[in-house]
Each structure stands twice: as C-alpha cells, then as structure tokens.
C-alpha cells in the first residue's frame, strides 16, 4: 500500500499516574517465589521492564481513549466538527456491544456526522486503523479522521496474580502467564488528515506492507474471565521465534515495495515487548540498534498503544525530528505484521 496525501496532523498520549513496578509485582508474588525458589529480580532481568502504568480501578478503555483523543485535538489545528471518521483500535473494549468507539465518541464530543467503529487486531489495531483512514482519505471519501486506543492492563494483571498465587503451578506451569506481567496501561490518539488541511509542517504517511502467519494463532490467546477479569496465556519462546521470522519476511517486502533500505531510515519505532525481543528482532533484520527508541522499560507492553505512544515519546525527546524517515515496525499475535513508512 502507498499513500501520497495522508498526514499525521497531531499525536498525543494519555498515561495513568499510578506506577506498578516489577519489584512490587514480585513482592505480591512472594509466596510463589518462595515455594518455587525463584530469584528476586527475575521479571526485570528477563524483560528489561522496570515498571508499567496502571489505570485506577473502574477505568474503562473508552475513558482512556477519550482522554488521549481530547489531547490530540487540543494539539491539532483541526476542529472536532471536521472529524469525519473515528476509530477505536485497542485490544481492550468496554463491552462486546456497542462498539467502544460509541462511548469514546460521546465522551470526546465528536459530531453526529462522524462515522465510528472499532478495529480489533491484537497489538496492531492502531496501525491498521491508520491504513484504513489513509485509504479513505486517498480515495476522497473523507478528509479527516481521529484514531484512538486505550488499553487497561489492570484486569489482566490482577487475574494473573490471583492465578499464580492460588493454583499449584510448578516452574513450567507458570510460563504461559509470564508475559501477562509485562503488560501496562496507556492511551494514544492521532489526528490523520489530507495534506491540504495541515497548517504547519506536513508529516506524511508514505505507505506500508502487511503480512500474516496465522499458523501461529494459538501461541498467544486472551479472553474475558468472569465479570471484569481478563485471562491470557502465551508461549513466549515460540512466539518470539515465529514473530521475528514473520518480521524478517515483512521487512524484505517492505524494503522492496517502499524503496527504503536500513540505511535510509533515521529511526525505527517497534512494538514494545521487552529487551530480548528487541535484540533478536534487530539482529535478524540486520538493523542498527542505535536507531531504536524504546519505552518498554517504564511502560511495559501497552498493546496497540505501545508503538504509537513510543513514536510520540521519541518526538517529544527530539529523537524524531522534522525531515526524518521513520520505520514503524508493528507485530501482533495472530500472527500479523504491519510495517509503515513515515516521513516526519
């Protein structure tokens, strides 16, 4: 896919105030650690994640998404009345029906003329939403879209802690739950529009490539578990191997179709999983780790929010500056991979 007139006009993040450290998680799991003789510091050592944020109890994904959406509009030169498309692209949702976009749309105060829907594709939902909005802009159906995602890790983390403390699991038995403890909360939003609506510098979405490897769809599965709980089990080792291999084939196609090679790109922004995944990904793709920008150390894995929130952090830190070519390397369970080219 290629785009020529679509721009990211503004980008904003909303983060919880509450911090949950890896040390605190291990403190809560002390009975398990003592029973299985697990070394303290294991969680941070294996993932590189020192802490993650967590929303207050009772926060809905639409609350988080709405906060980010309002922040993106406040930074934008676009008025809410100009938004013709609104997409909620998170893993988390308020409920099965109606679409979480309905609740967030009302909380932001967008017009009744705005088309709204959810996009669900694990950690790729936000990036998929970017391509949907861009396609509609390029075809002339709309001129402006607002894309949001709000992820709430509290139900999953609390359910996982309860499971680990109450079930008689051995060392092998706890492995499928380990990835759950890396998940963090956050929200992100982007105003995406036709270049004619941009009043300042144009940040152009150039195009991208998507690939899937659904033979591995069982390696990471999450679902509801009770009233407000979530459950997920992951074969982390197999997921790493399969995911990096999918990224390798996607990167090859991306370089050919977009015409960018590794030396052309000034900064890479990847989905945030952890230190082992990052190192393996860069080694396999032959990319310069110095061009990476990461947030997993303090935010953990925030699902669909992770990559765009990291892009926003890189921009705020002036690690992405005007004129930079940026490679957005997204991957999510399923398995699915989406790589996008952005000229900032």
C-alpha positions in Angstrom: 0.0 0.0 0.0 1.2 3.5 -0.8 -0.1 6.9 0.2 0.7 10.4 -1.1 -1.7 12.8 0.6 -2.2 11.5 4.1 -0.6 13.1 7.1 -0.4 12.6 10.9 -1.5 16.1 11.9 -1.2 15.6 15.7 -0.3 12.8 18.1 -1.0 12.6 21.8 -0.6 10.2 24.7 -2.6 9.8 28.0 -0.9 7.8 30.7 -2.1 6.7 34.2 -0.5 8.3 37.3 -0.2 5.0 39.1 3.1 3.1 38.6 3.4 -0.7 39.2 7.0 -1.7 39.4 8.3 -5.2 38.6 9.7 -5.2 42.2 6.2 -4.7 43.5 4.7 -7.5 41.4 7.4 -9.8 42.8 6.6 -8.7 46.3 3.0 -9.6 45.8 4.1 -13.0 44.4 6.5 -13.7 47.3 4.7 -16.9 48.4 5.1 -18.3 44.8 8.7 -17.2 44.6 9.5 -18.8 47.9 7.7 -22.1 47.0 9.4 -22.4 43.6 12.7 -20.9 44.8 12.6 -18.2 42.1 15.3 -15.5 42.3 14.2 -11.9 43.1 14.6 -9.6 40.2 13.7 -12.3 37.7 10.9 -10.3 36.0 13.0 -7.2 35.2 16.1 -9.2 34.4 14.3 -11.3 31.7 12.3 -8.4 30.2 14.1 -5.2 30.8 10.8 -3.8 32.2 11.3 -1.8 35.4 7.8 -0.6 35.7 4.5 -0.1 34.0 1.5 2.2 34.4 -1.9 1.1 35.6 -5.3 2.9 35.4 -7.4 3.4 38.6 -9.9 0.6 39.3 -13.1 1.2 37.3 -11.4 2.9 34.4 -13.0 1.9 31.0 -11.0 1.7 27.8 -13.2 4.4 26.4 -12.2 6.7 29.3 -8.6 6.3 28.4 -9.2 6.7 24.7 -11.3 9.8 25.2 -8.5 11.4 27.3 -6.0 10.8 24.5 -8.5 11.9 21.8 -9.1 15.2 23.6 -5.4 15.8 23.9 -4.8 15.1 20.2 -7.5 17.5 19.2 -6.1 20.2 21.7 -2.7 19.9 19.9 -4.3 20.0 16.5 -5.3 22.7 14.1 -8.4 20.6 13.3 -11.7 21.3 14.9 -13.8 18.4 16.3 -16.5 19.2 13.7 -14.1 18.4 10.9 -13.6 14.8 12.1 -15.4 12.5 9.6 -14.1 9.1 10.8 -13.5 7.9 14.4 -11.8 4.6 15.1 -11.1 2.9 18.4 -8.3 0.5 17.6 -7.4 -1.1 21.0 -7.4 -4.7 22.3 -9.5 -3.7 25.3 -13.1 -2.7 24.9 -15.8 -1.5 27.3 -18.1 -4.4 26.3 -18.9 -6.7 23.4 -21.7 -4.4 22.1 -21.9 -1.5 21.3 -18.6 -0.6 19.8 -16.2 1.1 22.3 -15.9 3.9 19.8 -19.5 4.8 20.6 -18.7 5.6 24.2 -15.4 7.4 23.4 -17.2 9.4 20.6 -19.7 10.7 23.2 -17.0 11.5 25.8 -14.9 13.4 23.3 -17.9 15.3 21.9 -17.5 14.5 18.2 -20.3 15.4 15.8 -23.1 13.0 14.8 -21.9 13.1 11.2 -18.7 11.2 12.2 -18.6 7.5 11.1 -17.5 5.4 14.0 -16.3 1.8 14.5 -13.8 -0.4 16.3 -10.8 -2.2 14.8 -9.6 -5.2 16.6 -6.3 -6.9 15.7 -4.3 -7.5 18.9 -1.4 -5.1 19.1 -1.8 -3.9 15.5 -5.2 -2.3 15.9 -4.0 1.3 15.9 -1.7 0.8 12.9 -4.4 -1.0 11.0 -6.7 2.0 11.7 -4.1 4.3 10.3 -4.1 2.4 7.0 -7.9 2.4 6.9 -8.1 6.1 7.5 -5.4 6.8 4.9 -7.1 4.7 2.3 -10.4 6.6 2.8 -8.5 9.9 2.6 -6.6 8.9 -0.5 -9.9 7.8 -2.2 -11.6 11.1 -1.4 -14.2 9.5 1.0 -13.1 11.6 3.9 -10.6 14.4 4.7 -10.0 13.9 8.4 -10.0 11.1 10.9 -9.4 10.7 14.7 -7.9 7.4 15.7 -7.6 6.4 19.4 -6.7 3.4 21.5 -7.0 2.9 25.2 -5.5 -0.2 26.9 -6.3 -1.2 30.5 -3.9 -3.8 31.9 -5.3 -3.9 35.5 -7.9 -6.7 34.9 -5.3 -9.0 33.3 -2.5 -8.3 35.8 -4.8 -8.8 38.8 -6.3 -12.0 37.4 -2.8 -13.3 36.6 -1.5 -12.6 40.1 -4.6 -14.3 41.6 -4.0 -17.4 39.4 -0.3 -17.6 40.2 -1.0 -17.4 44.0 -3.9 -19.8 44.2 -3.1 -22.6 41.7 -0.5 -25.3 42.5 1.7 -24.5 39.5 5.3 -25.6 39.0 8.0 -23.7 37.2 6.8 -25.0 33.8 3.2 -24.2 34.7 3.9 -20.5 35.3 5.5 -19.9 31.9 2.3 -19.3 29.9 1.4 -16.5 32.4 4.7 -14.7 32.5 4.0 -12.4 29.5 0.9 -11.1 31.3 3.1 -9.5 34.0 4.8 -7.3 31.3 1.5 -5.6 30.3 0.9 -1.9 31.0 -1.8 0.6 30.6 -2.0 3.7 28.4 -3.8 5.5 25.7 -2.9 7.3 22.4 -4.6 9.3 19.7 -3.8 10.7 16.3 -5.5 13.2 14.0 -5.0 11.9 10.5 -5.9 14.1 7.6 -5.5 15.2 3.9 -2.3 17.3 3.5 -4.4 20.3 2.4 -5.8 20.6 5.9 -2.3 20.8 7.5 -1.3 24.3 8.6 2.2 23.6 9.8 4.8 21.1 8.7 3.5 18.0 6.8 4.2 14.6 8.5 3.4 12.2 5.6 2.4 8.6 5.8 4.2 7.1 2.8 2.9 3.5 2.8 3.4 0.1 4.2 3.3 -3.7 3.9 1.3 -6.2 5.9 1.9 -10.0 6.3 0.3 -12.7 8.4 1.3 -16.1 9.7 -1.9 -17.5 11.1 -0.5 -21.0 11.6 0.8 -19.5 14.9 -2.6 -18.1 16.0 -2.6 -20.3 19.1 0.7 -19.0 20.6 -0.9 -16.1 22.4 -4.6 -16.1 23.3 -6.6 -13.8 25.6 -10.2 -13.7 26.6 -12.7 -12.5 29.2 -12.6 -14.3 32.5 -15.5 -13.5 34.8 -17.3 -10.2 35.2 -14.4 -7.7 34.8 -11.4 -10.0 34.5 -9.2 -11.0 31.6 -7.0 -14.1 31.0 -4.2 -14.7 28.6 -1.7 -17.5 28.0 1.4 -17.1 25.8 4.1 -19.5 24.6 6.6 -16.7 24.8 9.6 -18.6 23.3 7.7 -19.9 20.3 6.0 -16.6 19.8 9.4 -14.8 19.7 10.8 -17.2 17.1 7.7 -17.1 14.9 7.2 -13.4 15.3 10.8 -12.5 14.3 10.6 -14.8 11.3 7.4 -13.1 10.1 9.1 -9.7 10.7 12.0 -10.8 8.6 9.9 -11.6 5.5 7.8 -8.5 6.0 10.9 -6.3 6.2 12.1 -7.8 2.9 8.9 -6.9 1.2 8.7 -3.5 2.9 12.2 -2.6 1.6 11.3 -3.6 -1.9 7.9 -2.0 -2.2 8.5 1.2 -0.3 12.1 1.6 -1.7 13.6 2.3 1.7 16.6 0.2 3.0 18.0 0.2 6.5 20.5 3.0 5.8 17.7 5.3 4.5 15.8 5.2 7.8 16.7 7.6 10.6 14.7 6.0 13.4 12.9 2.7 14.0 9.9 2.5 16.3 8.9 -1.1 17.1 6.1 -2.7 19.1 7.3 -2.7 22.7 7.7 -6.2 24.1 11.0 -6.3 26.0 14.8 -6.4 25.8 15.1 -10.0 24.4 12.6 -9.4 21.7 14.2 -6.1 20.6 17.7 -7.6 20.4 16.5 -10.7 18.5 14.5 -8.6 16.1 17.3 -6.2 15.2 19.8 -9.0 14.9 17.6 -10.9 12.5 16.6 -7.9 10.3 20.2 -6.6 10.3 19.2 -3.2 11.6 21.2 -0.8 13.7 20.1 -1.0 17.3 21.3 2.6 17.8 18.4 3.8 15.6 15.9 2.2 18.0 13.8 4.2 20.5 12.1 2.2 23.3 9.7 2.8 26.2 9.1 -0.7 27.4 11.5 -0.1 30.3 9.0 2.3 32.0 5.7 1.5 30.2 5.9 -2.3 29.6 3.9 -3.7 26.7 0.8 -1.5 26.3 -0.7 -3.5 23.4 -2.0 -1.4 20.5 -0.9 1.8 22.3 2.8 0.7 22.5 4.2 1.6 19.1 2.3 5.0 18.5 2.9 6.0 22.1 6.6 5.3 21.7 6.6 7.4 18.5 5.1 10.2 20.5 7.8 9.9 23.1 10.5 9.9 20.5 9.1 13.1 19.0 8.9 14.7 22.5 12.5 13.7 23.2 13.6 15.2 19.8 14.8 11.7 18.7 12.4 12.1 15.8 12.8 15.5 14.1 11.4 17.1 11.0 12.8 15.5 7.9 13.4 12.1 9.5 12.4 8.9 7.8 10.8 6.6 10.4 10.1 2.9 10.1 7.1 1.7 12.2 7.6 -2.0 12.7 4.4 -3.5 14.2 3.7 -7.1 15.1 0.8 -8.7 17.0 -0.5 -12.1 18.0 -2.3 -13.9 15.3 0.4 -13.6 14.0 0.3 -10.4 12.0 2.9 -7.9 11.0 2.5 -4.4 9.6 5.3 -2.1 8.7 4.7 1.6 7.8 6.9 4.3 6.4 6.6 7.8 7.8 8.3 11.0 6.7 8.3 13.3 9.7 
